[in-house]
């Protein structure tokens, strides 16, 4: 068991460093050709930081571990918004562009709802995975058009960097990601078996947090540099890619489809969808996340993790805690957000 934990930690380091090389090589290549930071955040950095999720989930699907796949996607999307955006906005309020609020954020919400609808049939098939991948192609086509409109002139400093060196860096990152993902899946399965807990729980917690560390590090770094657009673009783009690419490729490579457990369908997916929907009114009012809103995100992440552990340990207080979360705290927060949204429109009405 101790050896499995050590392998898991080493695999995380490989994933993080591999993602770092991939993001550096891909983003520098993109900026070399004059693509704007927002577009880079929504595409190159987002798919680069989501590459650990893609590698881990595809391997889990091939090896017949579907709960690990779904847990990884749901857990990563919740982790990205509640914990990463919460921490970043706590450090410094995050302001996003209007185009991001009216396009990418609604797209993330729409895809979360679509995933919930697909999951209601209790299995995600290969053809549904194909549809998600078609959506990924359309997303990148749209972002390509957006990149052409926001094209920037490359700086001299960026021109000095050799494209060949950047390509080698990118390939090295992919190699480390592949090795890290392979070992992380193996060690995560062994840990789950050792503690006799479900692979869904492992996916929602340890694997989701571990594979989301690149998003966390990239976003925190961008926050300290004052690059709010890159932070928001990275998180929203990563969540979109998690649904389209991670689930799409995993379902395509899963021979028997990805079965959806009752726990994921009736609790985790509604939480993920609710969290995605909560971002829209927050962003819409003044196009930013304030510190107090970041605190709310962090409180909800702690509450969500607490509910998972209470359920795992079969605690007698779990039903009461779950009812409090769904029946009181979430509606109260949504009501507060709706009131803020209503006041926002009142201020704008002449």
Short mmCIF file of the C-alpha atoms (twelve columns), coordinates in Angstrom:
data_MODEL
# 
_entry.id   MODEL 
# 
loop_
_atom_site.group_PDB 
_atom_site.id 
_atom_site.type_symbol 
_atom_site.label_atom_id 
_atom_site.label_alt_id 
_atom_site.label_comp_id 
_atom_site.label_asym_id 
_atom_site.label_seq_id 
_atom_site.Cartn_x 
_atom_site.Cartn_y 
_atom_site.Cartn_z 
_atom_site.pdbx_PDB_model_num 
ATOM 1   C CA . UNK A 1   0.000   0.000  0.000   1 
ATOM 2   C CA . UNK A 2   2.809   2.431  0.877   1 
ATOM 3   C CA . UNK A 3   4.509   1.611  -2.428  1 
ATOM 4   C CA . UNK A 4   1.260   2.381  -4.306  1 
ATOM 5   C CA . UNK A 5   1.075   5.798  -2.632  1 
ATOM 6   C CA . UNK A 6   4.683   6.543  -3.589  1 
ATOM 7   C CA . UNK A 7   4.022   5.509  -7.197  1 
ATOM 8   C CA . UNK A 8   0.871   7.677  -7.171  1 
ATOM 9   C CA . UNK A 9   2.826   10.725 -5.961  1 
ATOM 10  C CA . UNK A 10  5.617   10.135 -8.485  1 
ATOM 11  C CA . UNK A 11  3.005   9.777  -11.250 1 
ATOM 12  C CA . UNK A 12  1.486   13.122 -10.220 1 
ATOM 13  C CA . UNK A 13  4.901   14.772 -10.485 1 
ATOM 14  C CA . UNK A 14  5.340   13.328 -13.981 1 
ATOM 15  C CA . UNK A 15  1.864   14.545 -14.962 1 
ATOM 16  C CA . UNK A 16  2.460   18.032 -13.569 1 
ATOM 17  C CA . UNK A 17  5.887   18.431 -15.156 1 
ATOM 18  C CA . UNK A 18  4.693   16.897 -18.425 1 
ATOM 19  C CA . UNK A 19  1.705   19.259 -18.515 1 
ATOM 20  C CA . UNK A 20  4.025   22.174 -17.734 1 
ATOM 21  C CA . UNK A 21  6.273   21.314 -20.686 1 
ATOM 22  C CA . UNK A 22  3.253   20.790 -22.922 1 
ATOM 23  C CA . UNK A 23  1.638   24.092 -21.929 1 
ATOM 24  C CA . UNK A 24  4.923   25.988 -22.306 1 
ATOM 25  C CA . UNK A 25  5.697   24.553 -25.732 1 
ATOM 26  C CA . UNK A 26  2.153   24.853 -27.075 1 
ATOM 27  C CA . UNK A 27  1.446   28.345 -25.688 1 
ATOM 28  C CA . UNK A 28  4.796   29.723 -26.901 1 
ATOM 29  C CA . UNK A 29  4.187   28.280 -30.353 1 
ATOM 30  C CA . UNK A 30  0.724   29.838 -30.409 1 
ATOM 31  C CA . UNK A 31  1.934   33.226 -29.193 1 
ATOM 32  C CA . UNK A 32  4.755   33.016 -31.737 1 
ATOM 33  C CA . UNK A 33  2.078   33.143 -34.434 1 
ATOM 34  C CA . UNK A 34  0.270   36.047 -32.780 1 
ATOM 35  C CA . UNK A 35  -2.688  34.367 -31.059 1 
ATOM 36  C CA . UNK A 36  -4.180  36.414 -28.195 1 
ATOM 37  C CA . UNK A 37  -3.727  35.348 -24.520 1 
ATOM 38  C CA . UNK A 38  -7.496  34.807 -24.035 1 
ATOM 39  C CA . UNK A 39  -7.692  32.414 -26.999 1 
ATOM 40  C CA . UNK A 40  -4.512  30.664 -25.822 1 
ATOM 41  C CA . UNK A 41  -6.073  30.235 -22.373 1 
ATOM 42  C CA . UNK A 42  -9.326  28.833 -23.785 1 
ATOM 43  C CA . UNK A 43  -7.636  26.379 -26.148 1 
ATOM 44  C CA . UNK A 44  -3.908  25.635 -25.890 1 
ATOM 45  C CA . UNK A 45  -3.451  26.115 -22.143 1 
ATOM 46  C CA . UNK A 46  -6.858  24.549 -21.405 1 
ATOM 47  C CA . UNK A 47  -6.216  21.380 -23.396 1 
ATOM 48  C CA . UNK A 48  -2.632  21.258 -22.141 1 
ATOM 49  C CA . UNK A 49  -3.680  21.406 -18.496 1 
ATOM 50  C CA . UNK A 50  -6.529  18.948 -19.234 1 
ATOM 51  C CA . UNK A 51  -4.140  16.473 -20.841 1 
ATOM 52  C CA . UNK A 52  -3.608  14.568 -17.536 1 
ATOM 53  C CA . UNK A 53  -7.379  14.000 -17.325 1 
ATOM 54  C CA . UNK A 54  -7.423  12.823 -20.951 1 
ATOM 55  C CA . UNK A 55  -4.522  10.407 -20.476 1 
ATOM 56  C CA . UNK A 56  -5.772  8.981  -17.176 1 
ATOM 57  C CA . UNK A 57  -9.398  8.643  -18.299 1 
ATOM 58  C CA . UNK A 58  -8.656  7.026  -21.673 1 
ATOM 59  C CA . UNK A 59  -6.383  4.456  -20.024 1 
ATOM 60  C CA . UNK A 60  -9.000  3.789  -17.338 1 
ATOM 61  C CA . UNK A 61  -11.651 3.287  -20.032 1 
ATOM 62  C CA . UNK A 62  -9.446  0.872  -21.987 1 
ATOM 63  C CA . UNK A 63  -8.766  -1.122 -18.809 1 
ATOM 64  C CA . UNK A 64  -12.465 -1.370 -17.970 1 
ATOM 65  C CA . UNK A 65  -12.571 1.146  -15.079 1 
ATOM 66  C CA . UNK A 66  -15.464 3.425  -16.140 1 
ATOM 67  C CA . UNK A 67  -16.227 4.806  -12.665 1 
ATOM 68  C CA . UNK A 68  -12.715 6.236  -12.531 1 
ATOM 69  C CA . UNK A 69  -13.392 8.058  -15.829 1 
ATOM 70  C CA . UNK A 70  -16.668 9.687  -14.806 1 
ATOM 71  C CA . UNK A 71  -15.376 10.490 -11.328 1 
ATOM 72  C CA . UNK A 72  -12.311 12.145 -12.825 1 
ATOM 73  C CA . UNK A 73  -14.355 14.388 -15.154 1 
ATOM 74  C CA . UNK A 74  -17.004 15.380 -12.589 1 
ATOM 75  C CA . UNK A 75  -14.484 15.837 -9.786  1 
ATOM 76  C CA . UNK A 76  -12.116 17.885 -11.968 1 
ATOM 77  C CA . UNK A 77  -14.874 20.269 -13.116 1 
ATOM 78  C CA . UNK A 78  -16.054 20.813 -9.536  1 
ATOM 79  C CA . UNK A 79  -12.443 21.207 -8.330  1 
ATOM 80  C CA . UNK A 80  -11.652 23.754 -11.073 1 
ATOM 81  C CA . UNK A 81  -14.532 26.081 -10.297 1 
ATOM 82  C CA . UNK A 82  -15.039 25.788 -6.557  1 
ATOM 83  C CA . UNK A 83  -11.451 25.400 -5.384  1 
ATOM 84  C CA . UNK A 84  -9.232  26.893 -8.118  1 
ATOM 85  C CA . UNK A 85  -11.473 29.844 -9.066  1 
ATOM 86  C CA . UNK A 86  -12.321 30.313 -5.382  1 
ATOM 87  C CA . UNK A 87  -8.653  30.513 -4.363  1 
ATOM 88  C CA . UNK A 88  -7.690  32.744 -7.293  1 
ATOM 89  C CA . UNK A 89  -10.548 35.209 -6.685  1 
ATOM 90  C CA . UNK A 90  -9.672  35.242 -2.983  1 
ATOM 91  C CA . UNK A 91  -6.130  36.361 -3.889  1 
ATOM 92  C CA . UNK A 92  -7.377  38.928 -6.393  1 
ATOM 93  C CA . UNK A 93  -10.871 39.585 -7.867  1 
ATOM 94  C CA . UNK A 94  -11.015 38.083 -11.364 1 
ATOM 95  C CA . UNK A 95  -12.453 40.138 -14.219 1 
ATOM 96  C CA . UNK A 96  -13.275 38.576 -17.583 1 
ATOM 97  C CA . UNK A 97  -14.083 39.872 -21.036 1 
ATOM 98  C CA . UNK A 98  -17.738 40.327 -22.031 1 
ATOM 99  C CA . UNK A 99  -17.347 37.914 -24.972 1 
ATOM 100 C CA . UNK A 100 -16.236 35.194 -22.557 1 
ATOM 101 C CA . UNK A 101 -19.284 35.723 -20.328 1 
ATOM 102 C CA . UNK A 102 -21.771 35.484 -23.195 1 
ATOM 103 C CA . UNK A 103 -20.200 32.575 -25.113 1 
ATOM 104 C CA . UNK A 104 -17.846 30.224 -23.233 1 
ATOM 105 C CA . UNK A 105 -19.604 30.326 -19.838 1 
ATOM 106 C CA . UNK A 106 -23.060 29.494 -21.320 1 
ATOM 107 C CA . UNK A 107 -21.375 26.773 -23.423 1 
ATOM 108 C CA . UNK A 108 -19.904 25.209 -20.274 1 
ATOM 109 C CA . UNK A 109 -23.353 25.276 -18.633 1 
ATOM 110 C CA . UNK A 110 -25.018 23.825 -21.739 1 
ATOM 111 C CA . UNK A 111 -22.504 20.962 -21.965 1 
ATOM 112 C CA . UNK A 112 -22.924 20.184 -18.248 1 
ATOM 113 C CA . UNK A 113 -26.690 19.866 -18.758 1 
ATOM 114 C CA . UNK A 114 -26.173 17.737 -21.892 1 
ATOM 115 C CA . UNK A 115 -23.855 15.412 -19.958 1 
ATOM 116 C CA . UNK A 116 -26.453 15.063 -17.202 1 
ATOM 117 C CA . UNK A 117 -29.124 14.204 -19.807 1 
ATOM 118 C CA . UNK A 118 -26.858 11.641 -21.492 1 
ATOM 119 C CA . UNK A 119 -25.996 10.112 -18.112 1 
ATOM 120 C CA . UNK A 120 -29.719 9.724  -17.321 1 
ATOM 121 C CA . UNK A 121 -29.738 6.768  -19.752 1 
ATOM 122 C CA . UNK A 122 -27.267 5.128  -17.298 1 
ATOM 123 C CA . UNK A 123 -24.577 4.484  -19.932 1 
ATOM 124 C CA . UNK A 124 -22.440 6.696  -22.169 1 
ATOM 125 C CA . UNK A 125 -21.935 4.830  -25.453 1 
ATOM 126 C CA . UNK A 126 -19.234 5.108  -28.103 1 
ATOM 127 C CA . UNK A 127 -21.515 6.979  -30.493 1 
ATOM 128 C CA . UNK A 128 -22.321 9.554  -27.804 1 
ATOM 129 C CA . UNK A 129 -18.568 9.882  -27.304 1 
ATOM 130 C CA . UNK A 130 -18.260 10.472 -31.055 1 
ATOM 131 C CA . UNK A 131 -20.849 13.257 -30.843 1 
ATOM 132 C CA . UNK A 132 -18.885 14.869 -28.011 1 
ATOM 133 C CA . UNK A 133 -15.715 14.731 -30.130 1 
ATOM 134 C CA . UNK A 134 -17.609 16.345 -33.032 1 
ATOM 135 C CA . UNK A 135 -18.521 19.087 -30.579 1 
ATOM 136 C CA . UNK A 136 -14.818 19.417 -29.735 1 
ATOM 137 C CA . UNK A 137 -14.010 19.930 -33.432 1 
ATOM 138 C CA . UNK A 138 -16.701 22.626 -33.696 1 
ATOM 139 C CA . UNK A 139 -15.367 24.285 -30.530 1 
ATOM 140 C CA . UNK A 140 -11.851 24.502 -31.940 1 
ATOM 141 C CA . UNK A 141 -13.216 25.708 -35.286 1 
ATOM 142 C CA . UNK A 142 -15.048 28.490 -33.453 1 
ATOM 143 C CA . UNK A 143 -11.941 29.353 -31.421 1 
ATOM 144 C CA . UNK A 144 -9.886  29.395 -34.629 1 
ATOM 145 C CA . UNK A 145 -12.249 32.000 -36.059 1 
ATOM 146 C CA . UNK A 146 -12.003 33.945 -32.821 1 
ATOM 147 C CA . UNK A 147 -8.208  33.758 -32.967 1 
ATOM 148 C CA . UNK A 148 -8.218  35.294 -36.456 1 
ATOM 149 C CA . UNK A 149 -10.258 38.262 -35.223 1 
ATOM 150 C CA . UNK A 150 -8.002  38.804 -32.185 1 
ATOM 151 C CA . UNK A 151 -4.715  38.125 -33.930 1 
ATOM 152 C CA . UNK A 152 -1.700  39.959 -32.488 1 
ATOM 153 C CA . UNK A 153 1.694   40.679 -33.952 1 
ATOM 154 C CA . UNK A 154 4.383   38.384 -32.517 1 
ATOM 155 C CA . UNK A 155 7.038   40.162 -30.493 1 
ATOM 156 C CA . UNK A 156 10.717  40.019 -31.341 1 
ATOM 157 C CA . UNK A 157 11.438  38.178 -28.129 1 
ATOM 158 C CA . UNK A 158 9.072   35.386 -29.099 1 
ATOM 159 C CA . UNK A 159 10.540  35.196 -32.594 1 
ATOM 160 C CA . UNK A 160 13.957  34.352 -31.118 1 
ATOM 161 C CA . UNK A 161 12.623  31.072 -29.702 1 
ATOM 162 C CA . UNK A 162 13.146  28.217 -32.126 1 
ATOM 163 C CA . UNK A 163 9.922   26.484 -33.235 1 
ATOM 164 C CA . UNK A 164 11.865  23.181 -33.369 1 
ATOM 165 C CA . UNK A 165 12.909  23.481 -29.721 1 
ATOM 166 C CA . UNK A 166 9.333   24.289 -28.755 1 
ATOM 167 C CA . UNK A 167 8.063   21.245 -30.708 1 
ATOM 168 C CA . UNK A 168 10.564  18.973 -28.904 1 
ATOM 169 C CA . UNK A 169 9.454   20.471 -25.578 1 
ATOM 170 C CA . UNK A 170 5.833   19.778 -26.477 1 
ATOM 171 C CA . UNK A 171 6.573   16.148 -27.443 1 
ATOM 172 C CA . UNK A 172 8.579   15.595 -24.247 1 
ATOM 173 C CA . UNK A 173 5.614   16.843 -22.251 1 
ATOM 174 C CA . UNK A 174 3.303   14.402 -24.043 1 
ATOM 175 C CA . UNK A 175 5.682   11.502 -23.297 1 
ATOM 176 C CA . UNK A 176 5.839   12.330 -19.581 1 
ATOM 177 C CA . UNK A 177 2.052   12.654 -19.501 1 
ATOM 178 C CA . UNK A 178 1.619   9.211  -21.058 1 
ATOM 179 C CA . UNK A 179 3.981   7.555  -18.551 1 
ATOM 180 C CA . UNK A 180 2.508   9.437  -15.590 1 
ATOM 181 C CA . UNK A 181 -1.087  8.625  -16.592 1 
ATOM 182 C CA . UNK A 182 -0.308  4.921  -16.976 1 
ATOM 183 C CA . UNK A 183 1.234   4.627  -13.519 1 
ATOM 184 C CA . UNK A 184 -1.356  6.860  -11.853 1 
ATOM 185 C CA . UNK A 185 -4.250  4.682  -13.048 1 
ATOM 186 C CA . UNK A 186 -2.534  1.511  -11.805 1 
ATOM 187 C CA . UNK A 187 -1.683  2.960  -8.389  1 
ATOM 188 C CA . UNK A 188 -5.152  4.569  -7.947  1 
ATOM 189 C CA . UNK A 189 -6.859  1.216  -8.613  1 
ATOM 190 C CA . UNK A 190 -4.571  -0.533 -6.107  1 
ATOM 191 C CA . UNK A 191 -5.275  2.140  -3.466  1 
ATOM 192 C CA . UNK A 192 -9.043  1.765  -4.017  1 
ATOM 193 C CA . UNK A 193 -8.796  -2.013 -3.652  1 
ATOM 194 C CA . UNK A 194 -6.567  -1.712 -0.575  1 
ATOM 195 C CA . UNK A 195 -9.049  0.503  1.275   1 
ATOM 196 C CA . UNK A 196 -12.085 -1.287 -0.208  1 
ATOM 197 C CA . UNK A 197 -13.590 1.951  -1.541  1 
ATOM 198 C CA . UNK A 198 -15.238 2.619  -4.885  1 
ATOM 199 C CA . UNK A 199 -13.285 3.750  -7.924  1 
ATOM 200 C CA . UNK A 200 -15.877 6.545  -8.327  1 
ATOM 201 C CA . UNK A 201 -14.807 7.983  -4.967  1 
ATOM 202 C CA . UNK A 202 -11.121 7.725  -5.935  1 
ATOM 203 C CA . UNK A 203 -11.899 9.459  -9.230  1 
ATOM 204 C CA . UNK A 204 -13.932 12.234 -7.570  1 
ATOM 205 C CA . UNK A 205 -11.265 13.006 -4.979  1 
ATOM 206 C CA . UNK A 206 -7.639  11.864 -5.345  1 
ATOM 207 C CA . UNK A 207 -7.468  11.425 -9.125  1 
ATOM 208 C CA . UNK A 208 -9.573  14.525 -9.864  1 
ATOM 209 C CA . UNK A 209 -7.484  16.731 -7.571  1 
ATOM 210 C CA . UNK A 210 -4.225  15.240 -8.828  1 
ATOM 211 C CA . UNK A 211 -4.967  15.613 -12.537 1 
ATOM 212 C CA . UNK A 212 -6.334  19.139 -11.941 1 
ATOM 213 C CA . UNK A 213 -3.111  20.384 -10.339 1 
ATOM 214 C CA . UNK A 214 -1.810  21.769 -13.677 1 
ATOM 215 C CA . UNK A 215 -4.947  23.957 -13.942 1 
ATOM 216 C CA . UNK A 216 -4.451  25.030 -10.329 1 
ATOM 217 C CA . UNK A 217 -0.772  25.940 -10.735 1 
ATOM 218 C CA . UNK A 218 -1.310  27.667 -14.097 1 
ATOM 219 C CA . UNK A 219 -4.256  29.675 -12.736 1 
ATOM 220 C CA . UNK A 220 -2.556  30.691 -9.485  1 
ATOM 221 C CA . UNK A 221 0.545   31.800 -11.402 1 
ATOM 222 C CA . UNK A 222 -1.591  33.851 -13.794 1 
ATOM 223 C CA . UNK A 223 -3.469  35.383 -10.831 1 
ATOM 224 C CA . UNK A 224 -0.263  36.648 -9.219  1 
ATOM 225 C CA . UNK A 225 0.710   38.133 -12.599 1 
ATOM 226 C CA . UNK A 226 -2.651  39.920 -12.845 1 
ATOM 227 C CA . UNK A 227 -3.778  37.965 -15.927 1 
ATOM 228 C CA . UNK A 228 -7.433  37.437 -15.022 1 
ATOM 229 C CA . UNK A 229 -8.470  36.587 -18.595 1 
ATOM 230 C CA . UNK A 230 -5.970  33.733 -18.733 1 
ATOM 231 C CA . UNK A 231 -7.214  32.362 -15.385 1 
ATOM 232 C CA . UNK A 232 -10.886 32.391 -16.353 1 
ATOM 233 C CA . UNK A 233 -10.147 31.188 -19.884 1 
ATOM 234 C CA . UNK A 234 -8.070  28.299 -18.522 1 
ATOM 235 C CA . UNK A 235 -10.737 27.129 -16.046 1 
ATOM 236 C CA . UNK A 236 -13.763 27.512 -18.352 1 
ATOM 237 C CA . UNK A 237 -11.856 26.047 -21.315 1 
ATOM 238 C CA . UNK A 238 -10.624 23.102 -19.218 1 
ATOM 239 C CA . UNK A 239 -14.155 22.281 -18.060 1 
ATOM 240 C CA . UNK A 240 -15.438 22.392 -21.644 1 
ATOM 241 C CA . UNK A 241 -12.603 20.148 -22.830 1 
ATOM 242 C CA . UNK A 242 -13.104 17.759 -19.903 1 
ATOM 243 C CA . UNK A 243 -16.639 17.044 -21.141 1 
ATOM 244 C CA . UNK A 244 -15.963 17.080 -24.876 1 
ATOM 245 C CA . UNK A 245 -12.478 15.549 -25.081 1 
ATOM 246 C CA . UNK A 246 -11.983 13.510 -21.903 1 
ATOM 247 C CA . UNK A 247 -15.414 11.871 -21.936 1 
ATOM 248 C CA . UNK A 248 -15.494 11.781 -25.739 1 
ATOM 249 C CA . UNK A 249 -12.232 9.886  -26.141 1 
ATOM 250 C CA . UNK A 250 -12.932 7.678  -23.107 1 
ATOM 251 C CA . UNK A 251 -16.368 6.616  -24.392 1 
ATOM 252 C CA . UNK A 252 -14.895 5.997  -27.841 1 
ATOM 253 C CA . UNK A 253 -12.190 3.709  -26.434 1 
ATOM 254 C CA . UNK A 254 -14.484 1.942  -23.974 1 
ATOM 255 C CA . UNK A 255 -15.629 -1.350 -25.481 1 
ATOM 256 C CA . UNK A 256 -18.797 -1.640 -23.377 1 
ATOM 257 C CA . UNK A 257 -19.545 2.049  -22.871 1 
ATOM 258 C CA . UNK A 258 -19.259 4.031  -19.644 1 
ATOM 259 C CA . UNK A 259 -21.936 2.968  -17.129 1 
ATOM 260 C CA . UNK A 260 -23.202 5.710  -14.806 1 
ATOM 261 C CA . UNK A 261 -23.675 4.826  -11.138 1 
ATOM 262 C CA . UNK A 262 -26.734 6.064  -9.168  1 
ATOM 263 C CA . UNK A 263 -24.393 8.077  -6.900  1 
ATOM 264 C CA . UNK A 264 -22.956 9.984  -9.877  1 
ATOM 265 C CA . UNK A 265 -26.372 10.470 -11.520 1 
ATOM 266 C CA . UNK A 266 -28.324 11.656 -8.488  1 
ATOM 267 C CA . UNK A 267 -25.675 13.594 -6.563  1 
ATOM 268 C CA . UNK A 268 -22.336 14.349 -8.255  1 
ATOM 269 C CA . UNK A 269 -23.673 15.348 -11.697 1 
ATOM 270 C CA . UNK A 270 -26.329 17.687 -10.220 1 
ATOM 271 C CA . UNK A 271 -23.615 19.327 -8.091  1 
ATOM 272 C CA . UNK A 272 -21.350 19.755 -11.146 1 
ATOM 273 C CA . UNK A 273 -24.213 21.248 -13.189 1 
ATOM 274 C CA . UNK A 274 -25.321 23.520 -10.353 1 
ATOM 275 C CA . UNK A 275 -21.771 24.776 -9.853  1 
ATOM 276 C CA . UNK A 276 -21.463 25.557 -13.585 1 
ATOM 277 C CA . UNK A 277 -24.810 27.405 -13.587 1 
ATOM 278 C CA . UNK A 278 -23.816 29.434 -10.510 1 
ATOM 279 C CA . UNK A 279 -20.907 31.026 -12.391 1 
ATOM 280 C CA . UNK A 280 -23.101 32.776 -14.964 1 
ATOM 281 C CA . UNK A 281 -24.881 35.328 -12.731 1 
ATOM 282 C CA . UNK A 282 -21.624 35.897 -10.834 1 
ATOM 283 C CA . UNK A 283 -19.708 36.687 -14.019 1 
ATOM 284 C CA . UNK A 284 -22.584 38.657 -15.502 1 
ATOM 285 C CA . UNK A 285 -22.648 41.180 -12.669 1 
ATOM 286 C CA . UNK A 286 -19.662 43.438 -13.429 1 
ATOM 287 C CA . UNK A 287 -18.036 40.548 -15.371 1 
ATOM 288 C CA . UNK A 288 -15.945 39.454 -12.392 1 
ATOM 289 C CA . UNK A 289 -15.701 37.225 -9.335  1 
ATOM 290 C CA . UNK A 290 -15.242 39.180 -6.105  1 
ATOM 291 C CA . UNK A 291 -13.492 37.887 -2.994  1 
ATOM 292 C CA . UNK A 292 -16.738 37.177 -1.108  1 
ATOM 293 C CA . UNK A 293 -17.968 35.076 -4.029  1 
ATOM 294 C CA . UNK A 294 -14.664 33.190 -3.994  1 
ATOM 295 C CA . UNK A 295 -15.211 32.472 -0.295  1 
ATOM 296 C CA . UNK A 296 -18.647 30.998 -1.118  1 
ATOM 297 C CA . UNK A 297 -17.008 28.738 -3.728  1 
ATOM 298 C CA . UNK A 298 -14.469 27.496 -1.176  1 
ATOM 299 C CA . UNK A 299 -17.167 26.851 1.445   1 
ATOM 300 C CA . UNK A 300 -19.137 24.776 -1.038  1 
ATOM 301 C CA . UNK A 301 -16.078 22.760 -2.002  1 
ATOM 302 C CA . UNK A 302 -15.474 21.922 1.657   1 
ATOM 303 C CA . UNK A 303 -19.169 21.000 2.023   1 
ATOM 304 C CA . UNK A 304 -19.049 18.771 -1.085  1 
ATOM 305 C CA . UNK A 305 -15.925 16.940 0.079   1 
ATOM 306 C CA . UNK A 306 -17.455 16.537 3.541   1 
ATOM 307 C CA . UNK A 307 -20.544 14.907 2.011   1 
ATOM 308 C CA . UNK A 308 -18.363 12.460 0.058   1 
ATOM 309 C CA . UNK A 309 -16.489 11.386 3.207   1 
ATOM 310 C CA . UNK A 310 -19.702 11.094 5.225   1 
ATOM 311 C CA . UNK A 311 -21.144 8.853  2.533   1 
ATOM 312 C CA . UNK A 312 -17.941 6.779  2.336   1 
ATOM 313 C CA . UNK A 313 -17.959 6.125  6.079   1 
ATOM 314 C CA . UNK A 314 -21.736 5.443  6.148   1 
ATOM 315 C CA . UNK A 315 -22.104 8.196  8.736   1 
ATOM 316 C CA . UNK A 316 -25.565 8.528  10.254  1 
ATOM 317 C CA . UNK A 317 -25.474 12.303 9.661   1 
ATOM 318 C CA . UNK A 318 -24.981 11.935 5.884   1 
ATOM 319 C CA . UNK A 319 -28.723 12.083 4.931   1 
ATOM 320 C CA . UNK A 320 -29.215 15.191 7.099   1 
ATOM 321 C CA . UNK A 321 -26.080 16.840 5.674   1 
ATOM 322 C CA . UNK A 322 -27.126 16.017 2.100   1 
ATOM 323 C CA . UNK A 323 -30.623 17.418 2.714   1 
ATOM 324 C CA . UNK A 324 -29.144 20.603 4.198   1 
ATOM 325 C CA . UNK A 325 -26.876 21.011 1.180   1 
ATOM 326 C CA . UNK A 326 -29.561 20.482 -1.466  1 
ATOM 327 C CA . UNK A 327 -32.580 21.771 0.415   1 
ATOM 328 C CA . UNK A 328 -31.167 24.887 2.092   1 
ATOM 329 C CA . UNK A 329 -27.648 26.045 1.201   1 
ATOM 330 C CA . UNK A 330 -27.828 25.644 -2.597  1 
ATOM 331 C CA . UNK A 331 -31.272 27.283 -2.981  1 
ATOM 332 C CA . UNK A 332 -30.217 30.121 -0.648  1 
ATOM 333 C CA . UNK A 333 -27.080 30.750 -2.711  1 
ATOM 334 C CA . UNK A 334 -29.012 30.635 -6.010  1 
ATOM 335 C CA . UNK A 335 -31.581 33.065 -4.569  1 
ATOM 336 C CA . UNK A 336 -28.765 35.438 -3.537  1 
ATOM 337 C CA . UNK A 337 -27.241 35.234 -7.027  1 
ATOM 338 C CA . UNK A 338 -30.627 35.848 -8.685  1 
ATOM 339 C CA . UNK A 339 -31.240 38.907 -6.503  1 
ATOM 340 C CA . UNK A 340 -27.815 40.243 -7.467  1 
ATOM 341 C CA . UNK A 341 -28.599 39.591 -11.128 1 
ATOM 342 C CA . UNK A 342 -31.976 41.342 -10.832 1 
ATOM 343 C CA . UNK A 343 -30.359 44.387 -9.233  1 
ATOM 344 C CA . UNK A 344 -27.744 44.393 -11.996 1 
ATOM 345 C CA . UNK A 345 -30.442 44.640 -14.690 1 
ATOM 346 C CA . UNK A 346 -32.320 47.285 -12.705 1 
ATOM 347 C CA . UNK A 347 -29.200 49.465 -12.612 1 
ATOM 348 C CA . UNK A 348 -28.782 49.092 -16.382 1 
ATOM 349 C CA . UNK A 349 -32.429 49.933 -17.136 1 
ATOM 350 C CA . UNK A 350 -32.778 53.666 -17.977 1 
# 
